[in-house]
Amino acid sequence: MASKRDRVVLSARKLLFLRKTTVVAFSHLLFLFSLNTGSACIARTLVSSQQIDEAVRDYVLRSASWPEDSLQVSCRRHNGVELDGTGRVKLVVLPAGSRQLRGLVPVKVQIWVGQRLKRQLLVTADVRLFHAVVVASQRVKRGELLTPQVLKLETREVTCLEGRYFTRIEQLQGKRARLSIPLGAVLTPETVEPVPVVSRGSKVRILVQFASVVAWTEGAALQEGAPGELIRVRNLRSGKRVLARVLDSETVRVIF
């Protein structure tokens, strides 16, 4: 059995071990506390995706040349931004290229906190343009005259048409369908053509003008044509074929 002296020494060693363990544990707790306290002291600023979207939309509406009620603006999906520091947040939107503000348009978004530029993002704006345009109110056959009875105005998305449409029915006066136009289709310059005033085989007067010299002769149209169009005609006296521009239903002028 251990003597009384041995038991005292053993108890002293246990007490010393417990003290050392307590000191180490306490030091560890202090270290963790200092880390947590330090993290809490770093102030941060959150800029939400909604704030960025609103800044981009305001920029597009200010910069676009179309009325606000004809535009629909949204942004491709992106996340908000968390930044170090605090202060007044200012979002500045700038063009990222020379593209027109329609369709998918990249823009730069600068995020300022106080007087410092903290971040610059590239955001894609989706800009949709709507306008009242002329559409076919019924199916129109190729060569059919475009009258108000077969046309109507309707609001459509014209983002991809880039101005190739008509906004008034009167603009189509004197035109016909170049090809078959389905019901509800938007009329474009590619789907219409002027109504010919000269028919193939019809007699025309051929005007020949060179400097101050003007001459006339009789001819026959080898093609149909509208005013301003070039057609081939045959000189009835010489039998030669020449290229001439249609002036009206009876007259063409030779092109040299």
TIMI-528117 format. One record per atom (N, C-alpha, C): y, x, z; residue in one letter. Coordinates in steps of 0.1 Angstrom, whole numbers, plus 5000, padded with zeros to 4 digits. Layout:
N
YXZA/...
***
This chain:
256
498850085000M/500050005000M/501250095000M/502350044993A/503550114992A/504250115006A/504850235009S/505550245021S/506850175020S/507550155032K/508850085032K/509850155024K/509750295024R/510750375016R/510550345002R/509350344997D/509050314983D/509550174979D/509450074987R/509849944984R/511449944983R/512050014991V/513550024990V/514050084977V/513350194973V/513750264961V/513450174949V/512350094949L/512050004938L/513049894937L/513449844948S/514549734948S/515849784943S/516149904947A/517449964942A/517449984927A/516250024922R/516150044907R/516249914900R/515649804905K/515749674899K/517149624899K/517849644910L/519249604910L/520149674900L/519849804899L/520649884889L/520449834875L/519149804872F/518749754858F/519449624855F/519449534865L/520149404864L/521649424861L/522249514868R/523649534866R/523949584852R/523149684847K/523349734834K/523149624823K/522149544825T/521949434816T/523049334816T/523649304827T/524749214828T/525949264821T/526249394823V/527349464817V/527249454801V/526049484796V/525849484782V/526049344776V/525449244783A/525549104778A/527049064778A/527749094789F/529149064790F/529949124779F/529649254776S/530349324765S/530149264752S/528849214750H/528549154737H/529249014735H/529348944746L/530148814746L/531648844743L/532148944749L/533548974746L/533749014731L/532849084726F/532949124711F/532949004702F/531948914705L/531848784697L/533148704699L/533648694711F/534848614713F/536048674705F/536148804705S/537248874698S/537148844683S/535848844678L/535748804663L/536148664660L/535748574668N/536048434666N/537548414667N/538148474677T/539548464680T/540348514668T/539948634663G/540648694651G/540548614639G/539348544636S/539248464625S/540148344626S/540248284638A/541048164640A/542548194637A/542948324639C/544348354638C/544748374623C/543748374614I/544148394599I/544448254594I/545748234591A/546148104586A/545848094571A/545347974567R/544947954553R/545647824547R/545847824534T/546447714527T/545447664517T/545247534516L/544347464507L/545147394496L/544847424484V/545447354472V/544347274466V/544347144466S/543247054462S/543247044446S/542147004441S/542046994426S/542946874422S/543146774430Q/544046664427Q/545446714425Q/545946804434Q/547246864432Q/547446934419Q/546447014416I/546447084403I/546446994391I/545646884392D/545546784381D/546946724379D/547646684390E/548946624389E/549946714383E/549946844387A/550846934381A/550646954366A/549446954362V/549146974347V/549546844340V/549246734345R/549646604339R/551146594338R/551946624348D/553346624348D/553946724337D/553246834336Y/553746934325Y/553546874311Y/552346814309V/552046764296V/553046654292V/553246564302L/554146444299L/555646494296L/556046604303R/557346654301R/557446724287R/556446794283S/556446884272S/556046814259S/555246704259A/554846634247A/555946564240A/555846554227S/556846484219S/556546334217S/555546284224W/555146144223W/555546064236W/555745934235P/556045854247P/554945864257P/555345854270E/554345864281E/553345764280E/553645634276D/552645534276D/551645544264D/551845644255S/550945664244S/549945774247S/550045834259L/549245954263L/548345924274L/547145984274Q/546145974285Q/545846124288Q/546146164300V/545946304303V/544946324315V/543946404313S/543046444324S/542746594323S/542046644333C/541646784333C/540146794334C/539646904328R/538246934329R/537946974343R/536746944348R/536346964362R/536647104366R/537247114378H/537547244385H/537647224400H/537547334407N/537647324422N/539047344427N/539247304440G/540447334446G/540447484450G/541547534456V/541747674459V/542147694473V/541547784480E/541847814494E/542547954494E/543747964500L/544448094500L/544848134514L/544948264516D/545448324528D/546948294529D/547448274542G/548848264544G/549348114544G/550548094549T/551047964549T/552447974543T/553047854540G/554347844534G/554447734524G/555547714518R/555747614508R/554947644496R/554147554491V/553247564480V/553947514467V/553947594457K/554647554444K/553647584433K/553447484424L/552547504413L/553347504400L/553147614392V/553947634380V/552947634368V/553147544359V/552147524347V/552847584335V/552147674328L/552647744316L/551647724305L/552147734292P/551247724281P/550347854280P/549147834276A/548147944275A/548047994261A/548847934252G/548747964237G/549747884230G/549647874217S/550547804208S/550047674203S/548947624209R/548347504204R/549147384208R/549147284199Q/549847154201Q/549247084213Q/550047004220L/549546934232L/548746804228L/547546824222R/546646714219R/545246764219R/544346684223G/542946734224G/542746814236G/541846914235L/541547004246L/542547124246L/543347134256V/544447234256V/544347314268V/544147454267P/544147534279P/545647564284P/545847564297V/547147594303V/546947684315V/547947764318K/547847844330K/548547784342K/547947784353V/548547724365V/548747844375V/549947864379Q/550347964389Q/550547894402Q/549947954413I/550047894426I/550847994435I/552047954439W/552948024447W/552847974461W/552848064471V/552948024485V/554148104490V/555148034494G/556448094498G/556948164486G/557248294487Q/557848374476Q/556748454468Q/555548434471R/554448524466R/553548444457R/553248504445L/552248444436L/550848484441L/550148374445K/548848404452K/547648394442K/547748304432R/546648294423R/547148234409R/546448274399Q/546648214386Q/545348164380Q/545348034376L/544147974371L/544247934356L/543147924349L/543147874335L/542447734336L/543247634333V/542747494334V/542747434320V/541747354317T/541747284304T/542147144305T/543247104299A/543846964299A/543246894287A/542846764290D/542246684279D/543346574276D/544046594265V/545146504261V/544746414250V/544746284253R/544446184243R/545646104239R/545846084225L/547046024220L/546545884214L/547345784217F/547045644213F/548345594205F/548045514194H/549145464186H/548745344179H/549745254176A/549445134168A/549445184153A/548245164147V/548045214133V/547545094125V/547645114112V/547145024102V/545545034101V/544844924103V/543444924101V/543044814091V/541844814086A/541344714077A/540944594085A/541444474082S/541044354089S/539844294083S/539344344072Q/538144304066Q/537644424057Q/536444414052R/535944514043R/536744514030R/537244634026V/538044644014V/537244724004V/537044663992K/536244733981K/537144843975K/536444933969R/537045043961R/537844983950R/539145033949G/540044983938G/540744853942G/540444793953E/541144663957E/542544693962E/543444603958L/544844623962L/544944593977L/545744683983L/545944673998L/547144584001L/546844454004T/547844354007T/547844324022T/548944264028P/548944234042P/547744144046P/547144074037Q/545943984041Q/544744064045Q/544644194040V/543444274044V/543744384054V/544944374059L/545444484069L/545944424081L/545944504092K/546544464105K/546844594113K/547744574123L/548044684132L/547244664145L/546744784149E/545944784161E/546044924168E/546144914182T/546245044189T/544945114189T/544945244185R/543745324184R/544045464189R/542945534193E/543145674196E/543245754183E/544245834182V/544545904170V/544646054173V/544046104183T/544046244188T/543646334176T/542646304170C/542046394160C/542646374146C/543446264144L/543946234130L/545146324127L/545846374137E/546946464134E/548046414124E/548346284127G/549446224118G/548946164105G/547646184102R/547146124090R/546745974091R/547745894093Y/547545754095Y/548845684091Y/548845554090F/550045474087F/550345384099F/551645374102T/552145294114T/552745164110T/552945144097R/553545014092R/552744964080R/552544844079I/551744784067I/552544804055I/553944804056E/554744824044E/554544954037E/554045054044Q/553845184038Q/552745184028Q/551945074028L/550845074018L/551144984006L/552344934005Q/552744853994Q/552544933981Q/551944873971G/551744943958G/550545043958G/549745033968K/548545123969K/547245043969K/546145103966R/544845043965R/543845133972R/542645083975A/541645153982A/541045263972A/541045383976R/540445493968R/538945483969R/538445433980L/536945423982L/536745293991L/535545253993S/535245144001S/535645164016S/536445074022I/536945094035I/536244984044I/535545024055P/534844934063P/535744854072P/535344734077L/536044654086L/536444734099L/537744734102G/538244804114G/538544954113G/538345004101A/538545154099A/540045174098A/540445294103V/541845334103V/542145384089V/543245334082L/543545384069L/544345514070L/543845604061T/544445744061T/544845774046T/545745874044P/546045904030P/544845944022P/543745984028E/542546014020E/541845894015E/542145774021T/541345654017T/542145564008T/543345604005V/544245513996V/544745593985V/545245523974E/545845593963E/546845493957E/547845543949P/548845453943P/548145373932P/548645253930V/548145163920V/548645213906V/547745243897P/548145303884P/549045203876P/550045253870V/550945173861V/550645193847V/549945303844V/549445333830V/547945323830V/547445243821S/545945233819S/545445323808S/544245353809R/543545443799R/543545363786R/544045433775G/544145373762G/545445303759G/546245283769S/547545213766S/548545303759S/549445243751K/550445313743K/551545353753K/552045483751V/553145533759V/554145613751V/555345623756R/556245713749R/556245853756R/556045953748I/555946083753I/557346153752I/557846193763L/559146253764L/558946403764L/559646473755V/559646623755V/561046673757V/561246743767Q/562546793771Q/562546943773Q/563347023765F/563447163767F/564847203767F/565347253778A/566847283780A/567647153776A/568447163766S/569347043763S/568746963752S/567547003747V/566846933736V/565946833741V/566046703737V/565246593741V/564646533728V/563246503729A/562646443718A/561646343723A/561346243714W/560346133718W/559346123707W/558146083711T/557046053702T/556145953708T/555345893699E/554345793704E/553045863708E/552445803719G/551145863723G/550245753729G/549045803733A/548145713740A/547545783752A/547545703763A/547045763776A/545545783775A/545045893779L/543645923780L/543045903794L/544045883804Q/543645853818Q/544645753823Q/544245683834E/545145593841E/545945683851E/547145633854G/547945713863G/549045633870G/549445673882A/550545613889A/551745703888A/552945643891P/554145723890P/554045863897P/554445963891G/554346103897G/553046173894G/552046103890E/550746173887E/550746233874E/549846333872L/549646403859L/548446343852L/548646313840I/547546253832I/547546323818I/546446313811R/546346363797R/546646253787R/547446283778V/547846193767V/547646253753V/547446173743R/547246223729R/548446193721R/549046293715N/550146273705N/549646203693N/550046083690L/549546003679L/549946063665L/550946143665R/551346203652R/550546323649R/550446413659S/549846543657S/548346543661S/547946443669G/546546443674G/546346533686G/547346613690K/547146703701K/547146633714K/546346693723R/546346643737R/547246733746R/548046663754V/548946733763V/548846673777V/549346753786L/549446713800L/550846663803L/550946533809A/552246473811A/552246403824A/553446393830R/553646323843R/554146183840R/553546093847V/553845953846V/555245923852V/556145863844L/557445823849L/557545673852L/556945593844D/556845453846D/555645393838D/555645263836S/554445203829S/554445233814S/555645283809E/555645303794E/556045453791E/556345533800T/556945663797T/556245773805T/555945883798V/555446003804V/556246123799V/556246233807R/557046353803R/556146473802R/556146543791V/555246663789V/555646773799V/554546833805I/554746943814I/554447073807I/555447163807F/555247293800F/554647393810F/
***
